[in-house]
Amino acid sequence: LKLYGIPYWIFVMWLDFVTYLHHHGHHQKLPWYRGKEWSYLRGGLTTVDRDYGWINNIHHDIGTHVIHHLFPQIPHYHLVEATQAAKPVLGDYYREPERSAPLPF
């Protein structure tokens, strides 16, 4: 159990934490759509990009979450480039909190 269970538990907790951060705002509450209000585009635009520093490299740039939701067919090695191209187009619909600490929360 210690050999596999504890590392697996740590990994699952980290994955849950990262997923939570991508779908919840930092200082502002994100809209939450249900039923007929929800659409693929609205769902994608209610995610948040976060900078995980050096962890981005080992998690295939998972901090570029908005583009990941809008265009899931883009491979991870093009997500940063696609995010930079999409930011000006998305304008106020793009969400990325200001970085105030070494960690993204």
C-alpha positions as CSV (number, residue, x, y, z in Angstrom):
1,L,0.0,0.0,0.0
2,K,2.8,2.5,0.9
3,L,4.7,1.8,-2.3
4,Y,1.8,2.5,-4.7
5,G,-1.1,3.8,-2.5
6,I,0.5,6.9,-1.1
7,P,2.1,8.2,-4.4
8,Y,-1.2,7.5,-6.2
9,W,-3.1,9.4,-3.5
10,I,-0.7,12.4,-3.8
11,F,-1.1,12.4,-7.6
12,V,-4.9,12.2,-7.4
13,M,-5.0,15.1,-4.9
14,W,-2.8,17.2,-7.1
15,L,-4.9,16.5,-10.2
16,D,-8.1,17.4,-8.3
17,F,-6.5,20.6,-7.0
18,V,-5.3,21.7,-10.5
19,T,-8.7,20.9,-12.0
20,Y,-10.4,23.0,-9.2
21,L,-8.1,26.0,-9.9
22,H,-8.9,25.9,-13.6
23,H,-12.6,26.0,-13.1
24,H,-12.9,28.5,-10.2
25,G,-12.0,32.2,-10.2
26,H,-9.4,33.8,-8.0
27,H,-10.9,37.2,-7.1
28,Q,-14.0,37.0,-9.2
29,K,-16.7,34.3,-9.3
30,L,-16.9,32.6,-12.6
31,P,-20.3,32.2,-14.3
32,W,-21.9,28.8,-14.0
33,Y,-24.3,27.8,-16.8
34,R,-26.8,25.0,-16.5
35,G,-29.3,23.4,-18.9
36,K,-30.1,25.4,-22.0
37,E,-27.9,28.3,-20.9
38,W,-24.8,26.1,-21.3
39,S,-22.9,25.8,-24.6
40,Y,-19.6,24.4,-25.6
41,L,-18.2,28.0,-26.1
42,R,-19.6,29.3,-22.8
43,G,-18.2,26.3,-21.0
44,G,-14.8,26.8,-22.5
45,L,-14.8,30.5,-21.7
46,T,-15.6,29.9,-18.0
47,T,-12.2,28.4,-17.4
48,V,-9.1,30.1,-16.1
49,D,-5.5,30.0,-17.2
50,R,-2.9,29.8,-14.5
51,D,0.8,29.9,-14.4
52,Y,2.3,27.0,-12.6
53,G,5.9,28.0,-13.3
54,W,8.3,25.1,-13.8
55,I,5.5,22.6,-13.3
56,N,4.0,23.7,-16.6
57,N,6.8,21.9,-18.4
58,I,6.2,18.6,-16.7
59,H,2.4,18.8,-17.1
60,H,2.4,19.6,-20.8
61,D,1.5,23.3,-20.3
62,I,-1.8,22.5,-18.4
63,G,-1.9,26.1,-17.3
64,T,-3.2,27.0,-20.8
65,H,-6.6,25.8,-19.9
66,V,-8.9,28.2,-21.8
67,I,-7.5,27.1,-25.2
68,H,-7.5,23.5,-24.1
69,H,-11.2,23.7,-23.6
70,L,-12.0,25.8,-26.7
71,F,-9.7,23.8,-29.1
72,P,-9.0,20.3,-27.6
73,Q,-7.5,19.1,-30.9
74,I,-4.5,21.4,-30.4
75,P,-1.5,19.3,-29.2
76,H,0.0,20.3,-25.9
77,Y,3.2,21.5,-27.5
78,H,1.3,24.3,-29.3
79,L,-0.9,25.4,-26.5
80,V,1.3,28.3,-25.4
81,E,1.5,29.6,-28.9
82,A,-2.2,29.2,-29.4
83,T,-3.0,31.0,-26.1
84,Q,-0.8,34.0,-27.1
85,A,-2.6,34.2,-30.4
86,A,-6.1,33.9,-28.9
87,K,-5.7,36.4,-26.0
88,P,-6.2,39.5,-28.1
89,V,-9.1,37.9,-29.9
90,L,-10.9,36.8,-26.7
91,G,-10.4,40.1,-25.0
92,D,-12.4,40.3,-21.8
93,Y,-13.6,36.7,-22.2
94,Y,-10.0,35.5,-21.5
95,R,-9.4,34.9,-17.8
96,E,-5.9,34.8,-16.2
97,P,-5.4,36.0,-12.6
98,E,-2.5,38.3,-11.8
99,R,0.3,36.4,-10.3
100,S,0.8,37.5,-6.7
101,A,2.8,34.6,-5.3
102,P,5.1,31.8,-6.5
103,L,2.0,29.5,-6.5
104,P,-1.1,30.0,-8.6
105,F,-3.6,30.3,-5.8
